[in-house]
């Protein structure tokens, strides 16, 4: 019975130690988050908020397939895309 009691006490202490470490870690994350938010507020107060994008980036259309007219075969999509750029260079 005493052996079980000692083992139970050690297991209990180990679990409490793990729980305490997790609790301290959660507080550390909260402190870091508070620091980051404060820093962001000071930065925005000094320099203003960043404006959103004024226009969307240009998009390029990619051919879905390219047909080799001499043989009637389809060229894979990747080759059609790279061929399109090879012509512009």
C-alpha positions in Angstrom: 0.0 0.0 0.0 2.9 2.4 0.8 4.5 1.6 -2.6 1.3 2.6 -4.4 0.9 5.7 -2.2 4.4 6.9 -3.1 3.9 6.2 -6.8 0.5 8.0 -6.8 2.1 11.0 -5.1 4.9 11.1 -7.7 2.4 10.8 -10.5 0.3 13.6 -9.0 3.3 15.9 -8.7 4.2 15.2 -12.3 0.7 16.0 -13.5 0.6 19.2 -11.4 4.0 20.2 -12.8 2.8 19.7 -16.4 -0.4 21.7 -15.7 1.6 24.5 -14.1 4.0 24.6 -17.0 1.1 24.9 -19.5 -0.5 27.6 -17.3 2.7 29.6 -17.3 3.0 29.1 -21.1 -0.5 30.5 -21.6 0.3 33.6 -19.6 3.5 34.1 -21.6 1.5 34.0 -24.8 -0.9 36.5 -23.4 1.9 38.8 -22.4 3.5 38.6 -25.9 0.1 39.3 -27.5 -0.4 42.3 -25.3 3.0 43.6 -26.3 2.4 43.1 -30.0 -1.0 44.8 -29.9 0.4 47.7 -28.0 3.3 48.1 -30.4 0.8 47.9 -33.4 -1.4 50.6 -31.8 1.6 52.9 -31.2 2.8 52.4 -34.8 -0.6 53.1 -36.3 -0.9 56.2 -34.1 2.5 57.5 -35.3 2.4 56.5 -39.0 -1.3 55.9 -39.7 -3.0 52.7 -40.8 -1.9 51.0 -43.9 -4.3 51.5 -46.8 -5.7 48.5 -48.5 -4.6 47.6 -51.9 -5.6 50.2 -54.5 -5.9 47.7 -57.4 -5.8 44.0 -57.7 -2.7 42.4 -59.2 -2.9 41.6 -62.8 -4.0 38.1 -63.7 -2.9 36.2 -66.7 -5.0 33.7 -68.5 -3.5 30.3 -69.1 -4.5 28.1 -72.0 -6.1 24.9 -70.9 -4.8 22.9 -73.9 -2.9 23.6 -77.0 -3.3 21.4 -80.0 -0.5 20.5 -82.3 -2.2 21.2 -85.6 0.2 19.2 -87.7 -0.4 15.9 -85.8 -3.7 16.7 -84.0 -2.2 15.9 -80.6 -2.9 17.8 -77.4 0.2 19.3 -75.8 0.1 19.2 -71.9 -1.0 22.4 -70.2 2.4 23.2 -68.7 4.0 23.1 -72.2 1.3 25.4 -73.5 2.0 27.9 -70.7 5.8 27.9 -71.1 5.4 28.1 -74.9 3.3 31.2 -74.5 6.1 32.9 -72.5 8.9 31.7 -74.9 7.2 33.6 -77.7 7.2 36.9 -75.7 10.9 36.8 -74.9 
